[in-house]
Amino acid sequence: MKNEKADAASVWKQIEDVLVPQLGLSTVDRAVYAHVLRHSRLEGKPRLHFSIAWLARGAGLSTDCTREAVRRLLEQGILRLVKRSQAGHTVEVRLPDEIRLDLVPGMASRKHALRKGADAADATLEGVDFLGNQAMREAIHAREQGFCFYCLRRVEAGEEKTLDHVVPRVEGGGNSYRNLVSCCADCNSYKRDKPADDFLRRLYREGWLTAVELRKRLWALQDLAEGKLRPELEGTGTAMPCPYDARDLRAASRQHHPDPDSASDETEDAKVDDNSGDKRGDEIAEQSIRTL
């Protein structure tokens, strides 16, 4: 172990990005580890001699909390006890990238428990009828974060929010979160029983979506079908990934869609922005433009 000062910014990023999420460090553990780091590795010293009373004062904690935190840090391999006596502790202080996470007691079982919990949550979601009650319907609206899934217009307070079946019910579409989206009343009425991808292309042709937005909406449709856009339900612990790129969201109000009976089906040549670097999105866009 080299006796050189560690880069504080790099160390703190590793603590927040690696140690905290993977080891579940508590606020107390983090405070103790930070104080020990400050007086050892950030000063170019691999070891530190301290008393519990000194450490407790420096971290702003009680001696009992500090003593328990030191024990946890020793068990997790963040600190290595070199010597303990009535005069205090001498420990070797490890940086985040020096800690063998795979050797931390309970790490494997913790990962298994997290994966098991995620699988159970997924199984719970798959069996839910999201038109069954108001709470389920609101979960779909919340997933879209106040925007229409199709045209990306913000549905303002007081406007009617509707749920639409991506695959129409007349074609066997169910009430799964994979087949329901929140949209404005105009899009719901305009789409009717059209396939969702065809409807998005129509919005593009009529100028409601740009070529880039069309590509990303088709991508979102694919993610929806694959179960990647899960709504958040209380008690399931499921994450709610945002189905939009913030740059796509249009907060300004738009005009209502034209009457479906008078809408034009003329196609236009499209130039898709190829600078996104997203191969998957580009392939979807190219296929979409060819079918217009």
C-alpha positions as CSV (number, residue, x, y, z in Angstrom):
1,M,0.0,0.0,0.0
2,K,1.6,3.3,-1.1
3,N,1.9,6.1,1.3
4,E,0.4,8.8,-1.0
5,K,-2.6,11.0,-0.6
6,A,-5.7,9.7,-2.3
7,D,-7.8,11.9,-4.6
8,A,-10.7,13.0,-2.4
9,A,-13.1,13.6,-5.2
10,S,-12.5,10.2,-6.7
11,V,-12.8,8.5,-3.3
12,W,-16.1,10.2,-2.6
13,K,-17.5,9.2,-5.9
14,Q,-16.5,5.5,-5.3
15,I,-18.1,5.6,-1.8
16,E,-21.4,7.0,-3.2
17,D,-21.5,5.0,-6.4
18,V,-20.2,1.6,-5.2
19,L,-19.9,1.1,-1.4
20,V,-23.2,2.7,-0.3
21,P,-25.5,0.9,-2.8
22,Q,-23.6,-2.5,-2.7
23,L,-22.9,-2.7,1.0
24,G,-25.9,-0.7,2.2
25,L,-23.8,1.6,4.4
26,S,-25.8,3.5,7.0
27,T,-25.5,7.2,7.6
28,V,-23.6,6.4,10.8
29,D,-21.2,4.0,9.1
30,R,-20.5,6.6,6.3
31,A,-19.8,9.3,8.9
32,V,-17.3,7.2,10.7
33,Y,-15.6,5.9,7.6
34,A,-15.4,9.5,6.2
35,H,-13.8,10.8,9.4
36,V,-11.3,7.9,9.4
37,L,-10.5,8.5,5.8
38,R,-10.0,12.2,6.3
39,H,-7.3,11.6,8.9
40,S,-5.5,8.7,7.2
41,R,-5.6,8.1,3.4
42,L,-6.4,11.6,2.5
43,E,-3.3,12.6,4.5
44,G,-1.1,10.0,2.8
45,K,-1.2,7.6,5.8
46,P,-2.4,4.0,5.3
47,R,-3.0,3.4,9.1
48,L,-4.6,5.4,11.8
49,H,-4.4,5.1,15.6
50,F,-7.5,6.5,17.4
51,S,-9.7,6.1,20.5
52,I,-13.4,5.6,20.2
53,A,-14.0,8.8,22.2
54,W,-11.9,10.8,19.8
55,L,-13.6,9.3,16.8
56,A,-17.1,9.9,18.3
57,R,-16.4,13.5,18.9
58,G,-15.0,14.0,15.4
59,A,-18.0,12.3,13.7
60,G,-20.5,13.9,16.0
61,L,-21.9,10.6,17.3
62,S,-22.3,8.9,20.6
63,T,-19.5,6.5,21.7
64,D,-21.9,3.5,21.5
65,C,-22.9,4.3,17.9
66,T,-19.3,4.9,17.0
67,R,-18.1,1.6,18.5
68,E,-20.8,-0.4,16.6
69,A,-20.0,1.4,13.4
70,V,-16.3,0.5,13.7
71,R,-17.2,-3.2,14.3
72,R,-19.4,-3.2,11.1
73,L,-16.6,-1.5,9.1
74,L,-14.2,-4.2,10.3
75,E,-16.6,-7.0,9.4
76,Q,-17.0,-5.6,5.9
77,G,-13.3,-5.3,5.3
78,I,-13.4,-1.5,5.0
79,L,-11.1,-1.3,8.0
80,R,-8.5,-4.0,9.1
81,L,-7.6,-4.2,12.7
82,V,-3.8,-4.0,13.2
83,K,-3.7,-3.6,17.0
84,R,-6.2,-2.9,19.8
85,S,-5.2,-1.9,23.4
86,Q,-6.4,0.3,26.2
87,A,-4.7,3.2,24.4
88,G,-7.0,2.8,21.4
89,H,-7.3,1.1,18.0
90,T,-4.8,0.9,15.1
91,V,-6.4,0.2,11.8
92,E,-5.5,-0.1,8.2
93,V,-7.9,2.1,6.3
94,R,-8.9,0.8,2.8
95,L,-10.0,2.9,-0.1
96,P,-13.2,1.8,-1.9
97,D,-11.3,0.2,-4.8
98,E,-9.2,-1.9,-2.3
99,I,-12.2,-3.6,-0.7
100,R,-13.1,-7.1,-2.0
101,L,-16.8,-6.8,-2.1
102,D,-17.1,-10.5,-3.1
103,L,-15.6,-11.5,0.3
104,V,-17.9,-9.3,2.4
105,P,-20.0,-11.6,4.6
106,G,-23.6,-11.9,3.5
107,M,-23.0,-10.1,0.2
108,A,-24.1,-13.1,-1.9
109,S,-27.2,-13.7,0.1
110,R,-28.0,-10.0,-0.1
111,K,-27.8,-10.0,-3.8
112,H,-30.0,-13.2,-4.0
113,A,-32.6,-11.6,-1.7
114,L,-32.7,-8.5,-3.9
115,R,-33.1,-10.5,-7.1
116,K,-35.8,-12.7,-5.5
117,G,-37.7,-9.6,-4.4
118,A,-37.5,-8.1,-7.8
119,D,-38.7,-11.4,-9.4
120,A,-41.6,-11.5,-7.0
121,A,-42.6,-7.9,-7.8
122,D,-42.5,-8.6,-11.5
123,A,-44.7,-11.7,-11.0
124,T,-47.1,-9.5,-9.0
125,L,-47.3,-6.9,-11.7
126,E,-47.9,-9.4,-14.5
127,G,-51.2,-10.6,-12.9
128,V,-52.6,-7.1,-12.3
129,D,-55.7,-5.8,-14.1
130,F,-54.8,-2.1,-14.5
131,L,-58.3,-1.1,-15.3
132,G,-59.6,-2.9,-12.2
133,N,-59.7,0.1,-9.9
134,Q,-58.8,3.8,-9.7
135,A,-55.5,3.1,-7.9
136,M,-54.3,0.9,-10.8
137,R,-55.4,3.4,-13.4
138,E,-53.6,6.2,-11.6
139,A,-50.4,4.1,-11.6
140,I,-50.4,4.1,-15.4
141,H,-51.0,7.9,-15.5
142,A,-48.2,8.4,-13.0
143,R,-45.8,6.3,-15.1
144,E,-46.3,8.8,-18.0
145,Q,-45.7,11.7,-15.7
146,G,-48.5,13.9,-17.0
147,F,-47.6,13.6,-20.7
148,C,-49.5,11.9,-23.5
149,F,-47.7,8.8,-24.5
150,Y,-48.4,9.3,-28.2
151,C,-48.1,13.1,-29.0
152,L,-46.0,14.0,-26.0
153,R,-48.2,17.0,-25.1
154,R,-48.6,17.7,-21.4
155,V,-52.1,17.0,-20.2
156,E,-52.8,20.1,-18.2
157,A,-54.7,20.1,-14.9
158,G,-58.4,20.0,-15.6
159,E,-58.0,18.2,-18.9
160,E,-59.3,14.7,-19.3
161,K,-56.7,12.0,-18.9
162,T,-57.6,8.7,-20.6
163,L,-56.1,5.2,-20.8
164,D,-55.6,3.6,-24.2
165,H,-55.1,0.0,-25.2
166,V,-52.0,-0.2,-27.4
167,V,-53.3,-3.4,-28.9
168,P,-57.1,-2.8,-29.2
169,R,-59.4,-5.0,-27.1
170,V,-61.2,-6.1,-30.3
171,E,-57.9,-7.6,-31.3
172,G,-57.3,-9.4,-28.0
173,G,-55.4,-6.6,-26.1
174,G,-55.6,-7.0,-22.4
175,N,-55.4,-4.7,-19.4
176,S,-51.8,-5.4,-18.5
177,Y,-49.4,-2.5,-17.8
178,R,-47.7,-3.7,-21.1
179,N,-50.8,-2.8,-23.1
180,L,-52.1,0.4,-21.4
181,V,-50.8,3.9,-21.8
182,S,-52.0,7.3,-20.5
183,C,-52.8,9.7,-23.3
184,C,-54.8,12.9,-24.0
185,A,-58.4,12.6,-25.0
186,D,-57.7,13.8,-28.5
187,C,-55.2,11.0,-29.2
188,N,-57.5,8.4,-27.7
189,S,-60.3,9.5,-29.9
190,Y,-58.1,9.9,-33.0
191,K,-56.4,6.6,-32.6
192,R,-59.5,4.5,-32.1
193,D,-58.7,0.9,-33.1
194,K,-55.6,1.7,-35.2
195,P,-52.4,-0.1,-34.3
196,A,-50.2,2.1,-32.1
197,D,-47.2,2.1,-34.4
198,D,-49.4,3.1,-37.4
199,F,-51.0,5.9,-35.3
200,L,-47.6,7.3,-34.4
201,R,-46.5,7.4,-38.0
202,R,-49.7,9.3,-38.8
203,L,-48.9,11.8,-36.1
204,Y,-45.5,12.2,-37.7
205,R,-46.9,12.7,-41.2
206,E,-49.2,15.4,-39.9
207,G,-46.5,17.2,-38.1
208,W,-47.4,16.3,-34.5
209,L,-44.1,14.4,-34.0
210,T,-40.6,15.1,-35.4
211,A,-38.7,12.2,-37.0
212,V,-36.6,11.9,-33.9
213,E,-39.7,11.8,-31.7
214,L,-41.2,9.2,-33.9
215,R,-38.1,7.0,-33.5
216,K,-38.2,7.4,-29.7
217,R,-41.9,6.7,-29.5
218,L,-41.5,3.5,-31.4
219,W,-38.7,2.6,-29.2
220,A,-40.9,3.3,-26.2
221,L,-43.6,1.0,-27.7
222,Q,-41.1,-1.8,-27.9
223,D,-39.9,-1.2,-24.3
224,L,-43.5,-1.3,-23.2
225,A,-44.2,-4.6,-24.8
226,E,-41.0,-6.1,-23.3
227,G,-42.2,-5.0,-19.8
228,K,-39.5,-2.4,-19.3
229,L,-41.9,0.4,-18.5
230,R,-43.3,-0.9,-15.2
231,P,-45.6,1.3,-13.2
232,E,-44.9,1.8,-9.5
233,L,-47.3,0.1,-7.1
234,E,-47.2,0.6,-3.4
235,G,-45.7,-2.4,-1.6
236,T,-44.1,-4.0,-4.6
237,G,-40.8,-2.1,-4.6
238,T,-40.8,-1.9,-8.3
239,A,-38.9,0.9,-10.0
240,M,-40.6,3.2,-12.4
241,P,-38.2,4.1,-15.3
242,C,-39.1,7.2,-17.2
243,P,-40.5,6.4,-20.6
244,Y,-39.3,9.7,-22.1
245,D,-36.3,11.7,-22.9
246,A,-36.7,15.0,-21.2
247,R,-35.8,16.8,-24.4
248,D,-38.8,15.2,-26.1
249,L,-41.4,16.5,-23.6
250,R,-43.4,19.5,-24.8
251,A,-44.7,21.5,-21.9
252,A,-46.4,24.1,-24.1
253,S,-50.0,23.5,-25.1
254,R,-50.7,22.4,-28.7
255,Q,-53.8,22.7,-30.8
256,H,-56.3,19.8,-30.8
257,H,-55.8,17.1,-33.4
258,P,-57.9,17.6,-36.5
259,D,-61.1,15.6,-37.0
260,P,-60.2,12.0,-38.0
261,D,-62.5,12.1,-41.0
262,S,-60.7,15.1,-42.5
263,A,-57.1,14.0,-41.7
264,S,-54.8,13.6,-44.7
265,D,-52.9,10.4,-45.3
266,E,-50.2,12.0,-47.6
267,T,-46.7,10.9,-46.9
268,E,-43.6,13.0,-46.8
269,D,-39.9,12.3,-47.3
270,A,-38.2,12.2,-43.9
271,K,-34.7,12.9,-42.9
272,V,-34.0,11.2,-39.6
273,D,-31.4,12.6,-37.3
274,D,-28.6,10.0,-37.3
275,N,-26.5,11.8,-34.7
276,S,-28.0,10.1,-31.7
277,G,-25.6,7.2,-31.9
278,D,-28.4,4.7,-31.0
279,K,-28.3,1.9,-33.4
280,R,-31.5,0.3,-32.2
281,G,-33.4,3.6,-32.5
282,D,-32.0,4.2,-35.9
283,E,-33.1,0.8,-37.2
284,I,-36.6,1.3,-35.8
285,A,-36.8,4.8,-37.4
286,E,-35.6,3.5,-40.8
287,Q,-38.2,0.8,-40.8
288,S,-40.8,3.2,-39.8
289,I,-40.1,5.8,-42.5
290,R,-40.0,3.1,-45.2
291,T,-43.5,2.0,-44.2
292,L,-45.0,5.5,-44.3
